[in-house]
Amino acid sequence: MLSVFDQGPPPACPTPFNLAAHVLRSADRLADKTALSVLGPTDATHWTYRDLKQAILGTGTGLLNAGLKPGDIALMRLGNTVDFPVAYLGAIAVGIVPVPTSSQLTEPETARMIEDLKPAAILRDPAVACAMHPVQIDLSALAGMRALPPAAFQMGDPDRMAYVVYTSGTSGKPRAVAHAHRAIWARQMMVDGWYGLRESDRLCHAGAFNWTYTLGTGLMDPWTIGATALIPEPGTDLNALPALLRRHQATIFAAAPGVFRKALSSADDLHLPDLRHGLCAGEKLSRHLHERWTQTTGTELYEAYGMSECSTFISSSPEHPARGDALGQPQPGRRVAILGSDGPVPQGQEGTIAVHRSDPGLMLTYLNAPDEAKARMQGDWFLTGDQGAMAVDGQITYLGRDDDMMNAGGYRVSPVEVEAVLSRYPGIAQVGAAVVEVKQDTFVIAAFYTGPEKLDENALRTYVEANLARYKQPRAFIHLPELPTGGNGKLLRRALPAYFKATNE
């Protein structure tokens, strides 16, 4: 049998359609229910569904009044506050295309995005770094929009562009991933295929408001089915999360693996009486961490695999737990294959994980690299770049990347981008970047370089802080007499971690 798993077609996305309208479809029915609680150390700020819908549609009115039009692009340079999801959905509600970005990006990085996108405006927190742009709408203006008369949802073709997210490209240049309004329709397949989510749930996500993992799993998906989203306020100590979960009766906890690891290593009390299970994504969940969490808390962790181009589409769930080291299986409505050079490989054989082009969650294109988007298609299949193997029951085991992309802390980072920045530093002749394991299940980016002499690490750190987002910055700098290369002189990045291990023994 070939490695193709077809869960049957998903329900067709209705038309006309609007992503924000779909997210708020239960808002009138549940007007007085708490949609969002922002959790502080001793209290919380609550938003009802009525408050949320008013703020989003008022913001839509304000953006139109500011001169933006449906189809215009708005680059979001906002911090980790509730302003982020309100502005994001307010823009989408009226047909404006928001581009959510990490507040960790530096001014040079945002300058390249502005050049790529030619945005009509920047939605801007003055405390967040951003290159110059003639039209900037600041936080106070955005907050004032919430009370304006609500805009009407701009309904239309579900295939029209709704939002753009950036992801690292293998060339070192981040790619602008354009998604359609139908992307939110595809996320319904996660509700049973990963979350086990119910309207009565209180889902706590440990991430920041301005992280796309939080935006989808922590906010929009609970709101779509009428559940309550719980988000710790900015600056919350990870050690405080178990107490917050207990106090606010969280039934589902979503985070990257590092957050679960931190909770296990530092919390005195992991008795979580209301918690049904946890959701894990962003990077591969290790068997060791999974077993420790289950044994300590008595609750399960369900892992999901996905990418910026298609969100998650393979996962374990309460209905279908993963076996052994497997990720899980394709979610209901997904069509996934393991491909070799000639198409699907036999079951059990390694190949590239691929998702069918008919998936409603699949991106439209890369705005700044349409030819690269086409190159990632093999017939009717979109190639993820990750290797895997499919068992006879459809469960898929992750076997690593087929390129050198790095994953540290839940973010995919191109080593080429990191190397390009460091190669401009005086005294560096050649540089290579790779992820290294500094202790069990803890990985960081390291930079390996050659040059006449070892360079001052504090100066190197200051330099990368000014030129790379925090999640892209190397945490270790290793001076070597030469870097490993192949017969053709090409850098062997996969050999670099062994050099880190050798220098630390």
Secondary structure by P-SEA (a helix, b strand, c coil): ccccccccccccccccccaaaaaaccccccccccccccccccccccccaaaaaaaaaaaaaaaaaacccccbbbbbbccccaaaaaaaaaaaaabbbbbbbbccccaaaaaaaaaaccccccccccccccccccccccaaaaaaacccccccccccccccccbbbbbbcccccccccccccccccccccccccccccccccbbbbccccccccccccccaaaaaabbbbbbccccccccaaaaaaaaacccbbbbcaaaaaaaaacccccccccccbbbbccccccaaaaaaaaaaccbbbbbbbbcccccccccccccbbbcccccccccccbbbbbccccccccccbbbbbbbccccccccccccccaaaaaaaccccccccccccccccccbbbbccccccccccccbbbbaaaaaaaaaaccccccbbbbbbbccccbbbbbbbbcccccccaaaaaaaaaacccccccccbbbbbccccccccccccccaaaaaaaaaac
